[in-house]
Amino acid sequence: MTTPQSTAATSRTIRIIHAAIGAGALAFALVGHFVLRPTMADSGLPPLVPRLLLGAAIGAGALSFLLRKRVPRRPPDVSADLFWATAIPPALLTWASLEAATVLAVFAYALTGSQQAAAVATVAMILFAVTNPAYLERRR
């Protein structure tokens, strides 16, 4: 006789996904600073390219604010697992846009060493950390 397989709780799974996205963005930032930056300095690209990357990063960060509004509010009588059954797609889009902002800003930093690009990447990572699953669950 086979034993029934237990499934992980949806709220726990979404927390693991959030942590994995954040860890990947942080790992890319570290690689960008310690590996890419020294090898890509003065790459000979036109100055417009890093500025376009930085503009796209800021746009992706702004998009995350619009997408966060699509995450439904959790009613007090609904469990976290039931809440995440409907909130996963808009939450993932919000986090993906913040990850894109981080990656684009880190790449712009690797190309130029610009402190503005590093600041945009830092702000995007902070916003990603703030919009964690627990924040979205208790948002009223």
LINTATA-V116097 format. One record per residue. N is the residue number from 0. RES is the residue in one small letter. OMEGA is omega in whole degrees, -180 to 180 (999 if undefined). Layout:
N:RES:OMEGA ; N:RES:OMEGA
This chain:
0:m:-179 ; 1:t:178 ; 2:t:179 ; 3:p:180 ; 4:q:177 ; 5:s:178 ; 6:t:179 ; 7:a:177 ; 8:a:-178 ; 9:t:-179 ; 10:s:177 ; 11:r:179 ; 12:t:-179 ; 13:i:176 ; 14:r:177 ; 15:i:179 ; 16:i:179 ; 17:h:180 ; 18:a:-180 ; 19:a:178 ; 20:i:180 ; 21:g:179 ; 22:a:178 ; 23:g:179 ; 24:a:178 ; 25:l:178 ; 26:a:178 ; 27:f:178 ; 28:a:178 ; 29:l:177 ; 30:v:179 ; 31:g:-179 ; 32:h:-173 ; 33:f:-177 ; 34:v:-176 ; 35:l:-176 ; 36:r:-180 ; 37:p:-177 ; 38:t:-176 ; 39:m:-178 ; 40:a:-180 ; 41:d:-176 ; 42:s:178 ; 43:g:177 ; 44:l:174 ; 45:p:-177 ; 46:p:-179 ; 47:l:-176 ; 48:v:178 ; 49:p:178 ; 50:r:176 ; 51:l:177 ; 52:l:180 ; 53:l:176 ; 54:g:177 ; 55:a:178 ; 56:a:178 ; 57:i:177 ; 58:g:178 ; 59:a:176 ; 60:g:177 ; 61:a:178 ; 62:l:-179 ; 63:s:177 ; 64:f:178 ; 65:l:-179 ; 66:l:180 ; 67:r:179 ; 68:k:179 ; 69:r:177 ; 70:v:-178 ; 71:p:175 ; 72:r:-179 ; 73:r:175 ; 74:p:-176 ; 75:p:-176 ; 76:d:-178 ; 77:v:179 ; 78:s:-180 ; 79:a:180 ; 80:d:179 ; 81:l:177 ; 82:f:-177 ; 83:w:177 ; 84:a:180 ; 85:t:-173 ; 86:a:-176 ; 87:i:-176 ; 88:p:180 ; 89:p:178 ; 90:a:179 ; 91:l:177 ; 92:l:177 ; 93:t:-179 ; 94:w:180 ; 95:a:179 ; 96:s:176 ; 97:l:176 ; 98:e:178 ; 99:a:178 ; 100:a:179 ; 101:t:-177 ; 102:v:179 ; 103:l:180 ; 104:a:178 ; 105:v:179 ; 106:f:176 ; 107:a:177 ; 108:y:-180 ; 109:a:-180 ; 110:l:-169 ; 111:t:-173 ; 112:g:-177 ; 113:s:177 ; 114:q:177 ; 115:q:179 ; 116:a:177 ; 117:a:179 ; 118:a:178 ; 119:v:178 ; 120:a:180 ; 121:t:179 ; 122:v:179 ; 123:a:178 ; 124:m:178 ; 125:i:178 ; 126:l:177 ; 127:f:180 ; 128:a:-179 ; 129:v:-179 ; 130:t:180 ; 131:n:-178 ; 132:p:-180 ; 133:a:178 ; 134:y:-178 ; 135:l:179 ; 136:e:-175 ; 137:r:180 ; 138:r:-180 ; 139:r:999
